[in-house]
């Protein structure tokens, strides 16, 4: 039996950090209003000329260094993003070129904020089936490029960033199994709600990039129930209880959603990693960024049972349970 094991992690944030006070000078909002409703205090914004690929490349290099691996050892790159450099080719191929990799394959996955969970699940399938051995899984976004900076209900929520994992295939010896690696992946979607969180443009419709639009209350209403449900399914499939989880690393959209989801399935709030205050919602990058912060804070150790989850436009949502 093969299992996908995390061997390296890297994150990258643009240098510029924008505070709520700076946004209050641009749109009709206040620091108090933003913090009370979302928990967000600041977010990072990519510089002019800094693309999603640049963020992804920096996080990928950091993940490879953490794993002690050379780029040539990677045989698959999966990049989760909703803000690619170009309509095509896949931004993952730009990462592949920058790393000097000319073998294997590289492609993008688009599931908005759930993108990293979808990418991890895809990578796990490639590894378990034997089609890949060492996979670079990246979540990278420049959401600042698709925001309407006059819309105070959305522009205050999002930020830019990237995070990457190196997943390696390991042959499991049942007689001597430390249980490290991905154990369960669960994905869901429901297209009936696509107009609740979307971008009002695209090559085939408006021939433009468009701006992000969201019905915040509707998204919040569905988020807690959908996420809690898929998390419980994931735990049930693994045969573990919420109390068995050492660390809960959720998509960082809104502190109320994070806390509400944890309470709904009985997770201790002390086990929840919350980074939304410093990063905002970085979409597909938020889960790996939160993992990086957990390591920096010495909250994530080898052997920990970790539960990841995310929900995004579509709606899409999912969860991954792994032993670190």
Phi and psi restraints in degrees (value plus and minus 20) as a CYANA .aco file:
   2 UNK   PHI    -126.3   -86.3
   2 UNK   PSI     127.9   167.9
   3 UNK   PHI    -157.2  -117.2
   3 UNK   PSI     125.7   165.7
   4 UNK   PHI    -110.3   -70.3
   4 UNK   PSI      97.3   137.3
   5 UNK   PHI    -133.1   -93.1
   5 UNK   PSI     117.0   157.0
   6 UNK   PHI     -95.6   -55.6
   6 UNK   PSI     102.1   142.1
   7 UNK   PHI    -135.4   -95.4
   7 UNK   PSI     -31.1     8.9
   8 UNK   PHI    -180.0  -140.0
   8 UNK   PSI     130.3   170.3
   9 UNK   PHI    -161.3  -121.3
   9 UNK   PSI     116.9   156.9
  10 UNK   PHI    -163.4  -123.4
  10 UNK   PSI     125.1   165.1
  11 UNK   PHI    -151.7  -111.7
  11 UNK   PSI     140.3   180.3
  12 UNK   PHI    -170.4  -130.4
  12 UNK   PSI     114.5   154.5
  13 UNK   PHI    -146.0  -106.0
  13 UNK   PSI     117.0   157.0
  14 UNK   PHI     -77.5   -37.5
  14 UNK   PSI     133.2   173.2
  15 UNK   PHI     -86.9   -46.9
  15 UNK   PSI     -55.6   -15.6
  16 UNK   PHI     -97.2   -57.2
  16 UNK   PSI     102.6   142.6
  17 UNK   PHI    -130.4   -90.4
  17 UNK   PSI     107.1   147.1
  18 UNK   PHI    -126.9   -86.9
  18 UNK   PSI     101.7   141.7
  19 UNK   PHI    -105.3   -65.3
  19 UNK   PSI     145.8   185.8
  20 UNK   PHI     -82.2   -42.2
  20 UNK   PSI     -54.5   -14.5
  21 UNK   PHI     -81.9   -41.9
  21 UNK   PSI     -58.8   -18.8
  22 UNK   PHI     -84.6   -44.6
  22 UNK   PSI     -59.9   -19.9
  23 UNK   PHI     -88.1   -48.1
  23 UNK   PSI     -54.1   -14.1
  24 UNK   PHI     -83.9   -43.9
  24 UNK   PSI     -41.7    -1.7
  25 UNK   PHI    -102.4   -62.4
  25 UNK   PSI     -31.5     8.5
  26 UNK   PHI    -123.4   -83.4
  26 UNK   PSI     -59.2   -19.2
  27 UNK   PHI    -152.6  -112.6
  27 UNK   PSI     148.3   188.3
  28 UNK   PHI     -97.9   -57.9
  28 UNK   PSI      66.0   106.0
  29 UNK   PHI    -174.1  -134.1
  29 UNK   PSI     155.0   195.0
  30 UNK   PHI    -159.9  -119.9
  30 UNK   PSI     139.6   179.6
  31 UNK   PHI     -78.9   -38.9
  31 UNK   PSI     -62.9   -22.9
  32 UNK   PHI     -82.2   -42.2
  32 UNK   PSI     -62.1   -22.1
  33 UNK   PHI     -83.6   -43.6
  33 UNK   PSI     -64.3   -24.3
  34 UNK   PHI     -86.7   -46.7
  34 UNK   PSI     -68.0   -28.0
  35 UNK   PHI     -84.3   -44.3
  35 UNK   PSI     -63.2   -23.2
  36 UNK   PHI     -81.6   -41.6
  36 UNK   PSI     -59.7   -19.7
  37 UNK   PHI    -110.7   -70.7
  37 UNK   PSI     -43.4    -3.4
  38 UNK   PHI    -149.3  -109.3
  38 UNK   PSI     -44.8    -4.8
  39 UNK   PHI      65.6   105.6
  39 UNK   PSI     -21.0    19.0
  40 UNK   PHI    -102.1   -62.1
  40 UNK   PSI     112.3   152.3
  41 UNK   PHI    -132.0   -92.0
  41 UNK   PSI     -52.8   -12.8
  42 UNK   PHI    -177.6  -137.6
  42 UNK   PSI     148.8   188.8
  43 UNK   PHI    -170.2  -130.2
  43 UNK   PSI     135.3   175.3
  44 UNK   PHI    -117.5   -77.5
  44 UNK   PSI     121.2   161.2
  45 UNK   PHI    -144.6  -104.6
  45 UNK   PSI     109.5   149.5
  46 UNK   PHI     -83.7   -43.7
  46 UNK   PSI     124.6   164.6
  47 UNK   PHI     -94.9   -54.9
  47 UNK   PSI     141.2   181.2
  48 UNK   PHI     -77.3   -37.3
  48 UNK   PSI     111.8   151.8
  49 UNK   PHI      64.2   104.2
  49 UNK   PSI     -21.5    18.5
  50 UNK   PHI    -119.9   -79.9
  50 UNK   PSI      95.2   135.2
  51 UNK   PHI    -121.8   -81.8
  51 UNK   PSI     150.2   190.2
  52 UNK   PHI     -76.3   -36.3
  52 UNK   PSI     -60.0   -20.0
  53 UNK   PHI     -81.0   -41.0
  53 UNK   PSI     -57.8   -17.8
  54 UNK   PHI     -84.2   -44.2
  54 UNK   PSI     -63.1   -23.1
  55 UNK   PHI     -82.7   -42.7
  55 UNK   PSI     -64.3   -24.3
  56 UNK   PHI     -83.2   -43.2
  56 UNK   PSI     -62.4   -22.4
  57 UNK   PHI     -83.0   -43.0
  57 UNK   PSI     -64.0   -24.0
  58 UNK   PHI     -82.7   -42.7
  58 UNK   PSI     -62.2   -22.2
  59 UNK   PHI     -89.6   -49.6
  59 UNK   PSI     -55.6   -15.6
  60 UNK   PHI     -85.0   -45.0
  60 UNK   PSI     -63.3   -23.3
  61 UNK   PHI     -82.5   -42.5
  61 UNK   PSI     -60.0   -20.0
  62 UNK   PHI     -86.0   -46.0
  62 UNK   PSI     -58.1   -18.1
  63 UNK   PHI     -86.9   -46.9
  63 UNK   PSI     -61.5   -21.5
  64 UNK   PHI     -84.1   -44.1
  64 UNK   PSI     -61.7   -21.7
  65 UNK   PHI     -83.4   -43.4
  65 UNK   PSI     -60.8   -20.8
  66 UNK   PHI     -84.5   -44.5
  66 UNK   PSI     -54.8   -14.8
  67 UNK   PHI    -101.2   -61.2
  67 UNK   PSI     -33.1     6.9
  68 UNK   PHI      48.0    88.0
  68 UNK   PSI      15.9    55.9
  69 UNK   PHI    -139.7   -99.7
  69 UNK   PSI     135.2   175.2
  70 UNK   PHI    -112.2   -72.2
  70 UNK   PSI     131.2   171.2
  71 UNK   PHI     -78.1   -38.1
  71 UNK   PSI     -53.4   -13.4
  72 UNK   PHI     -83.6   -43.6
  72 UNK   PSI     -36.5     3.5
  73 UNK   PHI    -100.5   -60.5
  73 UNK   PSI     -33.8     6.2
  74 UNK   PHI    -100.5   -60.5
  74 UNK   PSI     110.8   150.8
  75 UNK   PHI    -134.7   -94.7
  75 UNK   PSI     -18.1    21.9
  76 UNK   PHI    -177.4  -137.4
  76 UNK   PSI     115.1   155.1
  77 UNK   PHI    -141.2  -101.2
  77 UNK   PSI     105.0   145.0
  78 UNK   PHI    -140.7  -100.7
  78 UNK   PSI      98.4   138.4
  79 UNK   PHI    -132.2   -92.2
  79 UNK   PSI      98.9   138.9
  80 UNK   PHI    -111.0   -71.0
  80 UNK   PSI     100.4   140.4
  81 UNK   PHI    -180.8  -140.8
  81 UNK   PSI     128.8   168.8
  82 UNK   PHI    -131.6   -91.6
  82 UNK   PSI     -17.9    22.1
  83 UNK   PHI    -148.8  -108.8
  83 UNK   PSI      45.9    85.9
  84 UNK   PHI     -87.8   -47.8
  84 UNK   PSI     141.2   181.2
  85 UNK   PHI     -80.3   -40.3
  85 UNK   PSI     -62.7   -22.7
  86 UNK   PHI    -157.9  -117.9
  86 UNK   PSI     142.4   182.4
  87 UNK   PHI     -76.1   -36.1
  87 UNK   PSI     -64.9   -24.9
  88 UNK   PHI    -173.9  -133.9
  88 UNK   PSI     137.3   177.3
  89 UNK   PHI     -97.5   -57.5
  89 UNK   PSI     156.0   196.0
  90 UNK   PHI     -78.4   -38.4
  90 UNK   PSI     117.8   157.8
  91 UNK   PHI     -82.4   -42.4
  91 UNK   PSI     -45.3    -5.3
  92 UNK   PHI     -78.6   -38.6
  92 UNK   PSI     -50.9   -10.9
  93 UNK   PHI     -91.4   -51.4
  93 UNK   PSI     -48.3    -8.3
  94 UNK   PHI     -87.9   -47.9
  94 UNK   PSI     -57.6   -17.6
  95 UNK   PHI     -85.3   -45.3
  95 UNK   PSI     -64.1   -24.1
  96 UNK   PHI     -77.1   -37.1
  96 UNK   PSI     -66.7   -26.7
  97 UNK   PHI     -83.0   -43.0
  97 UNK   PSI     -64.7   -24.7
  98 UNK   PHI     -83.3   -43.3
  98 UNK   PSI     -50.6   -10.6
  99 UNK   PHI    -105.6   -65.6
  99 UNK   PSI     -25.5    14.5
 100 UNK   PHI      56.7    96.7
 100 UNK   PSI       5.3    45.3
 101 UNK   PHI    -114.3   -74.3
 101 UNK   PSI     105.9   145.9
 102 UNK   PHI    -139.1   -99.1
 102 UNK   PSI     -15.0    25.0
 103 UNK   PHI    -135.5   -95.5
 103 UNK   PSI     158.7   198.7
 104 UNK   PHI      48.4    88.4
 104 UNK   PSI    -169.5  -129.5
 105 UNK   PHI    -163.6  -123.6
 105 UNK   PSI     140.9   180.9
 106 UNK   PHI    -168.9  -128.9
 106 UNK   PSI     113.2   153.2
 107 UNK   PHI    -174.1  -134.1
 107 UNK   PSI     142.6   182.6
 108 UNK   PHI    -116.7   -76.7
 108 UNK   PSI     134.2   174.2
 109 UNK   PHI    -143.7  -103.7
 109 UNK   PSI     113.3   153.3
 110 UNK   PHI    -141.9  -101.9
 110 UNK   PSI      82.9   122.9
 111 UNK   PHI    -158.8  -118.8
 111 UNK   PSI       8.0    48.0
 112 UNK   PHI      34.8    74.8
 112 UNK   PSI    -148.7  -108.7
 113 UNK   PHI     -87.7   -47.7
 113 UNK   PSI     -40.3    -0.3
 114 UNK   PHI    -105.6   -65.6
 114 UNK   PSI     -18.9    21.1
 115 UNK   PHI     -74.6   -34.6
 115 UNK   PSI     -62.1   -22.1
 116 UNK   PHI     -88.2   -48.2
 116 UNK   PSI     -56.8   -16.8
 117 UNK   PHI     -85.8   -45.8
 117 UNK   PSI     -61.1   -21.1
 118 UNK   PHI     -84.1   -44.1
 118 UNK   PSI     -60.8   -20.8
 119 UNK   PHI     -87.3   -47.3
 119 UNK   PSI     -61.4   -21.4
 120 UNK   PHI     -82.4   -42.4
 120 UNK   PSI     -61.9   -21.9
 121 UNK   PHI     -84.0   -44.0
 121 UNK   PSI     -61.2   -21.2
 122 UNK   PHI     -84.3   -44.3
 122 UNK   PSI     -65.6   -25.6
 123 UNK   PHI     -81.0   -41.0
 123 UNK   PSI     -61.6   -21.6
 124 UNK   PHI     -79.8   -39.8
 124 UNK   PSI     -61.7   -21.7
 125 UNK   PHI     -83.9   -43.9
 125 UNK   PSI     -62.1   -22.1
 126 UNK   PHI     -81.6   -41.6
 126 UNK   PSI     -61.9   -21.9
 127 UNK   PHI     -91.6   -51.6
 127 UNK   PSI     -67.6   -27.6
 128 UNK   PHI     -82.1   -42.1
 128 UNK   PSI     -55.4   -15.4
 129 UNK   PHI     -99.5   -59.5
 129 UNK   PSI     -29.5    10.5
 130 UNK   PHI      66.5   106.5
 130 UNK   PSI     -12.1    27.9
 131 UNK   PHI    -100.8   -60.8
 131 UNK   PSI     -34.9     5.1
 132 UNK   PHI    -168.3  -128.3
 132 UNK   PSI     133.9   173.9
 133 UNK   PHI    -131.9   -91.9
 133 UNK   PSI     -66.7   -26.7
 134 UNK   PHI    -145.2  -105.2
 134 UNK   PSI      94.1   134.1
 135 UNK   PHI    -138.4   -98.4
 135 UNK   PSI     111.9   151.9
 136 UNK   PHI    -115.1   -75.1
 136 UNK   PSI      95.1   135.1
 137 UNK   PHI    -129.4   -89.4
 137 UNK   PSI     101.4   141.4
 138 UNK   PHI    -145.8  -105.8
 138 UNK   PSI     121.9   161.9
 139 UNK   PHI    -140.0  -100.0
 139 UNK   PSI     100.7   140.7
 140 UNK   PHI    -163.6  -123.6
 140 UNK   PSI     115.8   155.8
 141 UNK   PHI    -165.4  -125.4
 141 UNK   PSI     125.4   165.4
 142 UNK   PHI    -144.6  -104.6
 142 UNK   PSI      48.6    88.6
 143 UNK   PHI     -84.0   -44.0
 143 UNK   PSI     -39.9     0.1
 144 UNK   PHI     -79.3   -39.3
 144 UNK   PSI     -41.7    -1.7
 145 UNK   PHI    -100.9   -60.9
 145 UNK   PSI     -33.8     6.2
 146 UNK   PHI    -138.6   -98.6
 146 UNK   PSI      -5.1    34.9
 147 UNK   PHI    -110.9   -70.9
 147 UNK   PSI     126.5   166.5
 148 UNK   PHI    -111.1   -71.1
 148 UNK   PSI      84.0   124.0
 149 UNK   PHI     -93.6   -53.6
 149 UNK   PSI     -15.5    24.5
 150 UNK   PHI    -122.8   -82.8
 150 UNK   PSI     -26.8    13.2
 151 UNK   PHI    -117.0   -77.0
 151 UNK   PSI      80.7   120.7
 152 UNK   PHI     -88.3   -48.3
 152 UNK   PSI     -37.9     2.1
 153 UNK   PHI     -98.5   -58.5
 153 UNK   PSI     -37.5     2.5
 154 UNK   PHI    -140.5  -100.5
 154 UNK   PSI     -55.7   -15.7
 155 UNK   PHI     -87.2   -47.2
 155 UNK   PSI     -41.0    -1.0
 156 UNK   PHI    -101.6   -61.6
 156 UNK   PSI     -30.9     9.1
 157 UNK   PHI    -111.4   -71.4
 157 UNK   PSI     -48.5    -8.5
 158 UNK   PHI    -131.1   -91.1
 158 UNK   PSI     137.0   177.0
 159 UNK   PHI    -166.2  -126.2
 159 UNK   PSI     159.2   199.2
 160 UNK   PHI    -131.5   -91.5
 160 UNK   PSI     132.6   172.6
 161 UNK   PHI     149.1   189.1
 161 UNK   PSI     158.6   198.6
 162 UNK   PHI    -174.8  -134.8
 162 UNK   PSI     132.2   172.2
 163 UNK   PHI    -169.1  -129.1
 163 UNK   PSI     130.4   170.4
 164 UNK   PHI    -161.4  -121.4
 164 UNK   PSI     127.4   167.4
 165 UNK   PHI    -141.9  -101.9
 165 UNK   PSI     127.0   167.0
 166 UNK   PHI    -123.6   -83.6
 166 UNK   PSI      96.0   136.0
 167 UNK   PHI    -124.9   -84.9
 167 UNK   PSI     109.2   149.2
 168 UNK   PHI    -141.9  -101.9
 168 UNK   PSI     118.2   158.2
 169 UNK   PHI     -93.7   -53.7
 169 UNK   PSI     112.2   152.2
 170 UNK   PHI    -148.5  -108.5
 170 UNK   PSI     112.4   152.4
 171 UNK   PHI     -97.6   -57.6
 171 UNK   PSI     103.9   143.9
 172 UNK   PHI    -110.4   -70.4
 172 UNK   PSI     103.1   143.1
 173 UNK   PHI    -115.1   -75.1
 173 UNK   PSI      86.2   126.2
 174 UNK   PHI     -79.1   -39.1
 174 UNK   PSI     -44.8    -4.8
 175 UNK   PHI     -99.0   -59.0
 175 UNK   PSI     -38.1     1.9
 176 UNK   PHI    -164.0  -124.0
 176 UNK   PSI      42.4    82.4
 177 UNK   PHI    -124.3   -84.3
 177 UNK   PSI      98.6   138.6
 178 UNK   PHI    -106.0   -66.0
 178 UNK   PSI     -19.4    20.6
 179 UNK   PHI      48.2    88.2
 179 UNK   PSI     -10.3    29.7
 180 UNK   PHI     -86.3   -46.3
 180 UNK   PSI     126.6   166.6
 181 UNK   PHI      95.4   135.4
 181 UNK   PSI    -198.1  -158.1
 182 UNK   PHI     -96.6   -56.6
 182 UNK   PSI     111.4   151.4
 183 UNK   PHI    -127.5   -87.5
 183 UNK   PSI     -61.8   -21.8
 184 UNK   PHI    -162.8  -122.8
 184 UNK   PSI     117.4   157.4
 185 UNK   PHI    -148.0  -108.0
 185 UNK   PSI     115.5   155.5
 186 UNK   PHI    -154.9  -114.9
 186 UNK   PSI     107.5   147.5
 187 UNK   PHI    -139.7   -99.7
 187 UNK   PSI     126.4   166.4
 188 UNK   PHI    -163.0  -123.0
 188 UNK   PSI     138.5   178.5
 189 UNK   PHI    -178.2  -138.2
 189 UNK   PSI     138.1   178.1
 190 UNK   PHI    -171.8  -131.8
 190 UNK   PSI      81.0   121.0
 191 UNK   PHI     -90.2   -50.2
 191 UNK   PSI     -26.8    13.2
 192 UNK   PHI     -84.3   -44.3
 192 UNK   PSI     -39.3     0.7
 193 UNK   PHI    -130.3   -90.3
 193 UNK   PSI       1.3    41.3
 194 UNK   PHI     -83.4   -43.4
 194 UNK   PSI     -43.8    -3.8
 195 UNK   PHI    -106.5   -66.5
 195 UNK   PSI     -15.2    24.8
 196 UNK   PHI    -107.2   -67.2
 196 UNK   PSI     -44.4    -4.4
 197 UNK   PHI    -172.1  -132.1
 197 UNK   PSI      88.9   128.9
 198 UNK   PHI    -179.3  -139.3
 198 UNK   PSI     153.5   193.5
 199 UNK   PHI    -131.5   -91.5
 199 UNK   PSI     111.0   151.0
 200 UNK   PHI    -104.9   -64.9
 200 UNK   PSI      19.1    59.1
 201 UNK   PHI    -179.9  -139.9
 201 UNK   PSI     148.1   188.1
 202 UNK   PHI     151.6   191.6
 202 UNK   PSI     137.6   177.6
 203 UNK   PHI     -75.7   -35.7
 203 UNK   PSI     -60.0   -20.0
 204 UNK   PHI    -104.7   -64.7
 204 UNK   PSI     -38.5     1.5
 205 UNK   PHI    -125.9   -85.9
 205 UNK   PSI     -88.0   -48.0
 206 UNK   PHI    -121.0   -81.0
 206 UNK   PSI     -28.8    11.2
 207 UNK   PHI      42.0    82.0
 207 UNK   PSI       4.3    44.3
 208 UNK   PHI    -151.7  -111.7
 208 UNK   PSI     150.8   190.8
 209 UNK   PHI     -96.1   -56.1
 209 UNK   PSI     -64.3   -24.3
 210 UNK   PHI      64.9   104.9
 210 UNK   PSI     158.5   198.5
 211 UNK   PHI    -145.2  -105.2
 211 UNK   PSI     134.1   174.1
 212 UNK   PHI     -89.8   -49.8
 212 UNK   PSI     114.8   154.8
 213 UNK   PHI    -148.7  -108.7
 213 UNK   PSI     121.5   161.5
 214 UNK   PHI    -170.2  -130.2
 214 UNK   PSI     120.2   160.2
 215 UNK   PHI    -120.0   -80.0
 215 UNK   PSI      70.8   110.8
 216 UNK   PHI     -74.6   -34.6
 216 UNK   PSI     -65.0   -25.0
 217 UNK   PHI     -84.7   -44.7
 217 UNK   PSI     -59.0   -19.0
 218 UNK   PHI     -86.7   -46.7
 218 UNK   PSI     -61.6   -21.6
 219 UNK   PHI     -83.1   -43.1
 219 UNK   PSI     -64.8   -24.8
 220 UNK   PHI     -81.2   -41.2
 220 UNK   PSI     -62.0   -22.0
 221 UNK   PHI     -79.4   -39.4
 221 UNK   PSI     -61.1   -21.1
 222 UNK   PHI    -103.4   -63.4
 222 UNK   PSI     -48.6    -8.6
 223 UNK   PHI     -78.8   -38.8
 223 UNK   PSI     -74.4   -34.4
 224 UNK   PHI     -80.8   -40.8
 224 UNK   PSI     -66.5   -26.5
 225 UNK   PHI     -85.3   -45.3
 225 UNK   PSI     -66.0   -26.0
 226 UNK   PHI     -83.3   -43.3
 226 UNK   PSI     -66.2   -26.2
 227 UNK   PHI     -86.9   -46.9
 227 UNK   PSI     -66.4   -26.4
 228 UNK   PHI     -80.4   -40.4
 228 UNK   PSI     -58.4   -18.4
 229 UNK   PHI     -84.0   -44.0
 229 UNK   PSI     -67.5   -27.5
 230 UNK   PHI     -90.8   -50.8
 230 UNK   PSI     -51.4   -11.4
 231 UNK   PHI     -85.0   -45.0
 231 UNK   PSI     -64.1   -24.1
 232 UNK   PHI     -85.0   -45.0
 232 UNK   PSI     -60.1   -20.1
 233 UNK   PHI     -79.9   -39.9
 233 UNK   PSI     -60.9   -20.9
 234 UNK   PHI     -84.4   -44.4
 234 UNK   PSI     -65.6   -25.6
 235 UNK   PHI     -84.9   -44.9
 235 UNK   PSI     -61.7   -21.7
 236 UNK   PHI     -81.9   -41.9
 236 UNK   PSI     -62.3   -22.3
 237 UNK   PHI     -83.3   -43.3
 237 UNK   PSI     -54.4   -14.4
 238 UNK   PHI    -101.9   -61.9
 238 UNK   PSI     -32.8     7.2
 239 UNK   PHI      53.6    93.6
 239 UNK   PSI      12.7    52.7
 240 UNK   PHI    -143.4  -103.4
 240 UNK   PSI     141.5   181.5
 241 UNK   PHI    -122.4   -82.4
 241 UNK   PSI     139.4   179.4
 242 UNK   PHI     -74.8   -34.8
 242 UNK   PSI     -53.8   -13.8
 243 UNK   PHI     -89.3   -49.3
 243 UNK   PSI     -36.6     3.4
 244 UNK   PHI     -98.6   -58.6
 244 UNK   PSI     -38.8     1.2
 245 UNK   PHI     -92.7   -52.7
 245 UNK   PSI     108.8   148.8
 246 UNK   PHI    -104.8   -64.8
 246 UNK   PSI     -53.2   -13.2
 247 UNK   PHI    -169.1  -129.1
 247 UNK   PSI     114.4   154.4
 248 UNK   PHI    -130.7   -90.7
 248 UNK   PSI      97.0   137.0
 249 UNK   PHI    -137.1   -97.1
 249 UNK   PSI      74.2   114.2
 250 UNK   PHI    -112.7   -72.7
 250 UNK   PSI     144.5   184.5
 251 UNK   PHI     -80.7   -40.7
 251 UNK   PSI     116.6   156.6
 252 UNK   PHI    -115.6   -75.6
 252 UNK   PSI      67.0   107.0
 253 UNK   PHI    -128.0   -88.0
 253 UNK   PSI     -64.4   -24.4
 254 UNK   PHI    -181.2  -141.2
 254 UNK   PSI     108.7   148.7
 255 UNK   PHI     -81.2   -41.2
 255 UNK   PSI     -50.2   -10.2
 256 UNK   PHI     -86.4   -46.4
 256 UNK   PSI     -59.4   -19.4
 257 UNK   PHI     -85.5   -45.5
 257 UNK   PSI     -62.8   -22.8
 258 UNK   PHI     -80.4   -40.4
 258 UNK   PSI     -68.7   -28.7
 259 UNK   PHI     -90.2   -50.2
 259 UNK   PSI     -58.7   -18.7
 260 UNK   PHI     -84.5   -44.5
 260 UNK   PSI     -59.7   -19.7
 261 UNK   PHI     -86.1   -46.1
 261 UNK   PSI     -64.7   -24.7
 262 UNK   PHI     -80.1   -40.1
 262 UNK   PSI     -64.5   -24.5
 263 UNK   PHI     -84.9   -44.9
 263 UNK   PSI     -57.7   -17.7
 264 UNK   PHI     -82.4   -42.4
 264 UNK   PSI     -54.4   -14.4
 265 UNK   PHI    -125.5   -85.5
 265 UNK   PSI     -15.2    24.8
 266 UNK   PHI      64.8   104.8
 266 UNK   PSI      12.3    52.3
 267 UNK   PHI    -112.2   -72.2
 267 UNK   PSI     115.1   155.1
 268 UNK   PHI     -82.8   -42.8
 268 UNK   PSI     106.9   146.9
 269 UNK   PHI     -82.0   -42.0
 269 UNK   PSI     -43.4    -3.4
 270 UNK   PHI     -88.6   -48.6
 270 UNK   PSI     -37.1     2.9
 271 UNK   PHI    -111.9   -71.9
 271 UNK   PSI     -20.2    19.8
 272 UNK   PHI    -111.0   -71.0
 272 UNK   PSI     108.7   148.7
 273 UNK   PHI    -108.3   -68.3
 273 UNK   PSI     101.4   141.4
 274 UNK   PHI    -142.9  -102.9
 274 UNK   PSI      94.7   134.7
 275 UNK   PHI    -143.3  -103.3
 275 UNK   PSI     -19.6    20.4
 276 UNK   PHI     -78.5   -38.5
 276 UNK   PSI     -49.3    -9.3
 277 UNK   PHI     -83.1   -43.1
 277 UNK   PSI     -52.7   -12.7
 278 UNK   PHI    -117.5   -77.5
 278 UNK   PSI     -43.3    -3.3
 279 UNK   PHI    -134.4   -94.4
 279 UNK   PSI     -40.4    -0.4
 280 UNK   PHI      50.1    90.1
 280 UNK   PSI    -185.2  -145.2
 281 UNK   PHI    -109.1   -69.1
 281 UNK   PSI      90.2   130.2
 282 UNK   PHI    -122.4   -82.4
 282 UNK   PSI       2.5    42.5
 283 UNK   PHI      33.5    73.5
 283 UNK   PSI    -144.3  -104.3
 284 UNK   PHI     -84.8   -44.8
 284 UNK   PSI     -34.6     5.4
 285 UNK   PHI    -108.3   -68.3
 285 UNK   PSI     -31.1     8.9
 286 UNK   PHI     -88.8   -48.8
 286 UNK   PSI     -58.9   -18.9
 287 UNK   PHI     -86.7   -46.7
 287 UNK   PSI     -70.1   -30.1
 288 UNK   PHI     -85.2   -45.2
 288 UNK   PSI     -53.4   -13.4
 289 UNK   PHI     -82.5   -42.5
 289 UNK   PSI     -61.6   -21.6
 290 UNK   PHI     -86.1   -46.1
 290 UNK   PSI     -57.0   -17.0
 291 UNK   PHI     -81.8   -41.8
 291 UNK   PSI     -61.8   -21.8
 292 UNK   PHI     -81.6   -41.6
 292 UNK   PSI     -62.5   -22.5
 293 UNK   PHI     -85.4   -45.4
 293 UNK   PSI     -59.5   -19.5
 294 UNK   PHI     -79.8   -39.8
 294 UNK   PSI     -59.2   -19.2
 295 UNK   PHI     -88.4   -48.4
 295 UNK   PSI     -62.7   -22.7
 296 UNK   PHI     -80.5   -40.5
 296 UNK   PSI     -53.7   -13.7
 297 UNK   PHI    -108.4   -68.4
 297 UNK   PSI     -15.0    25.0
 298 UNK   PHI      39.9    79.9
 298 UNK   PSI      13.8    53.8
 299 UNK   PHI    -118.1   -78.1
 299 UNK   PSI     -30.4     9.6
 300 UNK   PHI    -141.5  -101.5
 300 UNK   PSI     100.5   140.5
 301 UNK   PHI    -148.1  -108.1
 301 UNK   PSI     136.7   176.7
 302 UNK   PHI     -75.9   -35.9
 302 UNK   PSI     112.3   152.3
 303 UNK   PHI      76.2   116.2
 303 UNK   PSI     -30.2     9.8
 304 UNK   PHI     -88.6   -48.6
 304 UNK   PSI     123.3   163.3
 305 UNK   PHI    -108.7   -68.7
 305 UNK   PSI      98.4   138.4
 306 UNK   PHI    -139.8   -99.8
 306 UNK   PSI     112.9   152.9
 307 UNK   PHI    -132.0   -92.0
 307 UNK   PSI     103.7   143.7
 308 UNK   PHI    -131.0   -91.0
 308 UNK   PSI     128.4   168.4
 309 UNK   PHI    -173.6  -133.6
 309 UNK   PSI     140.7   180.7
 310 UNK   PHI    -181.5  -141.5
 310 UNK   PSI     135.2   175.2
 311 UNK   PHI    -161.3  -121.3
 311 UNK   PSI     119.1   159.1
 312 UNK   PHI    -167.1  -127.1
 312 UNK   PSI    -195.2  -155.2
 313 UNK   PHI     -77.1   -37.1
 313 UNK   PSI     127.0   167.0
 314 UNK   PHI     119.6   159.6
 314 UNK   PSI     -67.2   -27.2
 315 UNK   PHI     -86.3   -46.3
 315 UNK   PSI     127.0   167.0
 316 UNK   PHI    -143.7  -103.7
 316 UNK   PSI     129.6   169.6
 317 UNK   PHI    -179.9  -139.9
 317 UNK   PSI     144.9   184.9
 318 UNK   PHI    -199.3  -159.3
 318 UNK   PSI     153.7   193.7
 319 UNK   PHI    -168.0  -128.0
 319 UNK   PSI     132.6   172.6
 320 UNK   PHI    -154.3  -114.3
 320 UNK   PSI     113.2   153.2
 321 UNK   PHI    -133.7   -93.7
 321 UNK   PSI     107.2   147.2
 322 UNK   PHI    -163.9  -123.9
 322 UNK   PSI     136.1   176.1
 323 UNK   PHI    -119.0   -79.0
 323 UNK   PSI     100.1   140.1
